[in-house]
C-alpha cells in the first residue's frame, strides 16, 4: 500500500512510508476509528497499512508531538484521551484567536480572499450526528479562508494546528445530536461573518466570530466532559453522606 510512490533510495523509501503511515493513522484518529484512550495494536495496524512497524513507530512519534498519541517507556502506544481540560484550553484559545483572525480579515481581505470566503460559505454542509469527511472539510475550508484573509501567517498556522485537535471534540459533541435551531443559528452566523468581512467591518466580524465560538461544538464538548468528570465526585459525596447517616 505504501510502496507505490516510493523512491528507490532506501532512506527515502523509509521516510515516505513513515509519511504515508502518519497521514493514514492521523486520519483514523481524527475520524474516531481509533477510539480515544484505546491501545494501538502496532503489529496489526502495520499489517493493515502494508508497512513494517519501524515506519509506523516513526509516524506515532510525530503523532505524539501533535498531541494525538501517547507513547510510554515500553513503546506501547495509546490514542490520547479526550479531556475537559484540553477541550476548555482549545475553546479559550479559539475565543481569542478566531475573532482576531475575523477582524483582521475584514480589514485586509483582497477581492480574491472574499471570492474564496463566499465560495466556501456556499459549499458549507450542515454538521449532523455522524458527519463524514466531506461535511467536516467544508467547515474547515470556510474557516481557513477567513484565517487566510487575515494575512497573518503565524496566526493562520496556529489556528490550523488547533483545528485537528478540535475536530475530535466536535465529533464528541455531535454524539448528543443537533437541533434545527442549532443548525439555523450556525448558518446565520456563517452568513453574518461573510457580510461583515465583505463590508470591512472588523468589529462586527470579531463579535460574530466570538459568538460563533461560544456556541460551537467545542464549547458543547467542554460542558459534556466537565459534567461527566463531576459525576464520580457527586456519587462519592453521596456515598460519604450516606455513610454518616
N, C-alpha and C positions, 0 to 999 in steps of 0.2 A: 504493500500500500504506500509506504513512504519512499519506495525505491524509484518511482518514475521520473522525478525531476532531479535526481542526484547527479552531481559531477563525478568524474572518475577519480579525482584525488580523494584519498581515504579520509583526511581530516575534514574536507568539505562535505563528504558523504555523512559523516557523523554529525556535523553542525546542522546540516539540512534535515536529517532525521529528528534531531532534537527540536528544531524549529517546528517541524510538522507535528511532533508529539505535543509540544507546548500549545499550539493552536487548537488541536483536537481535544486535549484534556481540558483546557480552559473553557472551550465551548460546552463540554459536558458538565463542568462545574456551574457555569452561568445558567445553563438550561435546567439545572436541578437533576440531571441524570445521575450525577454523583451527589448523593444527598449530604447536606451539611452535617458534619460530625462523623460521617462514615469512614471506615478504614478503606484505603485504596489498595486493592489486591494487585500489586505491581506486575507479577508474572502473568496473571490473567489479562490485565489491561494491555501489557506489551504484546501478547499474542493477538488480542483484538485489533490493535493498531498495526500489526505486522512488522514490529520492530523488536530489537533486543531491549533488555532492561537498562542498559547503560545510557542510551539517549533519553529514555523515559525518565531516569533519575535526574538528568540534566534539566529536563523540562520541569520536573517537580521542584527543583531548586529555584527556577525562575518564578514558578507559581507561588512559592513560599515568599519570595521578595515582593510579589504582588499582594500578599496577604490572603490568598485564596486556598493555600495548602499549608499544613503544619508538618514538619519533619522532626522526629526525635533522634536521640543519640544512636538508636539501633536501626536507623534508616527506615523505620516504619513511617508511612505517610497517611495523613487523615485530612479530609476536607474541613476547612476552617468552619467552626460553628457560627451560626447567626446569634448575635448578642444584642441586648437592648442598648448596651454602651456604644457599640460600633454604629448601630442604627442612629442613635442620638448624635454621635460625632459627625456622621455624614450629613444629617439634616442641618446641624449647626453650621457646618462649612458651606453647604449649599445656600443657606439663608443669607450668608454674607457674599458669596461669590457669584451666584446666579443673578441676583439683582444688579450687581456691579457690571456683569457682562451685558445684561439687557440695556442698562443705562448708557454704557459706552457704545453699544451697537446703534442706539438711537442717535448718538452724536456723530458717529464715524462711518456708518454704513454707506457703501457705494451703491450705484444702481445694480451692479452685478450681485452684491450681497442681498439686496432687497428682493431681486428676482429669485434667488435661491431660497430665501426665507419663505416667500409666498409659495414657491413650488413645493417645498417640503411640507408646508402647512396644508396644502391641497391634498397631499398624499397621506395625511395622518389617518390612522385606523384606530378605532376605539379599543382600549385595553379591557378585556373582559376576564373571566375567571382563569382561563388557561391559554394565554396568548402564545402564539408561535413566534419564531424569529422574525417573520415579516412585520407583524404588528409592533413588536418591540423596536425593530430597526427604524420604523417610520418616526417614532418619537425621538430616538437618538439623533436621526438626521436633522429633524427640526431644531432641536436644542443646539446641535453642533453648528448649524447655520447661524444661529443667533450668537453663539460664542465666537465664531469666526469673524462675524461682523464687528466685534469689539476691537479687532486689530491689536490685540494684546496677546502675544504668543504664549507668554508664561501663564496667563490666565486660561487660555484655551487648553494648554497641555494639562494644567492642574484639574480643570473640570472634566476633561476627557478621561483622566486617570481615575476620577471618582465614580464615573458612570458604571464601570464594570462591577465594582463592589455594590453600588446602589441597586443594580439590576436584581441581585439575589433577594434584596429586601422588597423590591417591587413585587416579585413573584410570590413572596410570603404573604404580603398584604392582599394580593389578588385572590388568595385562597378563601378569603372571607366574602368574596363577591363584591360587585359594584352595582349601585342603583342607577336608574336612568337619570336621576338628579345629579349624581356624581359625574356621569358621562357628559351631561349637558353643561355642567359648570366648567369642567376641564376644557370642553370645546370652546366655550365662551372666553375662557382665559387665553387660549391659544390665539383666537381672533383678535382679542384686545392687545395682545403682545405685538402682533403683526401691525395693527393700526398705529400703536404708539411709536414703534420703531420707524414706520414709514413716515409718520408726522414729525419725526425728530424730537419727540417729547421724552426726554430721558427720565424725568421724574415719574411720569406715569408708567413708563416701561419698567422701571425698577420696582415700583409699588405693585404692579400686576404680577411681576415675577415673584416677589416676596409672598404674595397671597397664594400663588401657584405652588410654591414650595411648602408653605404651611399646610396646605390641603392635599399634599402629594401622597402617593402610595408609600413613600419612605416615612412620612410622618405617621401614617396609619400603622406601619410596621413597628415604629417606636412604641406606640400605645399598646399594640398587641404583645410585644415581647416584655414590656415593663409589667403589664398585667400578669403575664404568665410567670414572671420571676417573683412577683409578690405573692402568688397563690400558696407556694410551700410555706412561706413565712406566716401567712394568715392561718394556715392549717396547724402549724406548730404552736402559734399563740393560742388557738382554740384548745389544743391539747393540754397546754400548760394551765389554762384557766379551768379546764375540766378536772385536772388532777388536784386542783386546790379546793374544789367544791366537795 
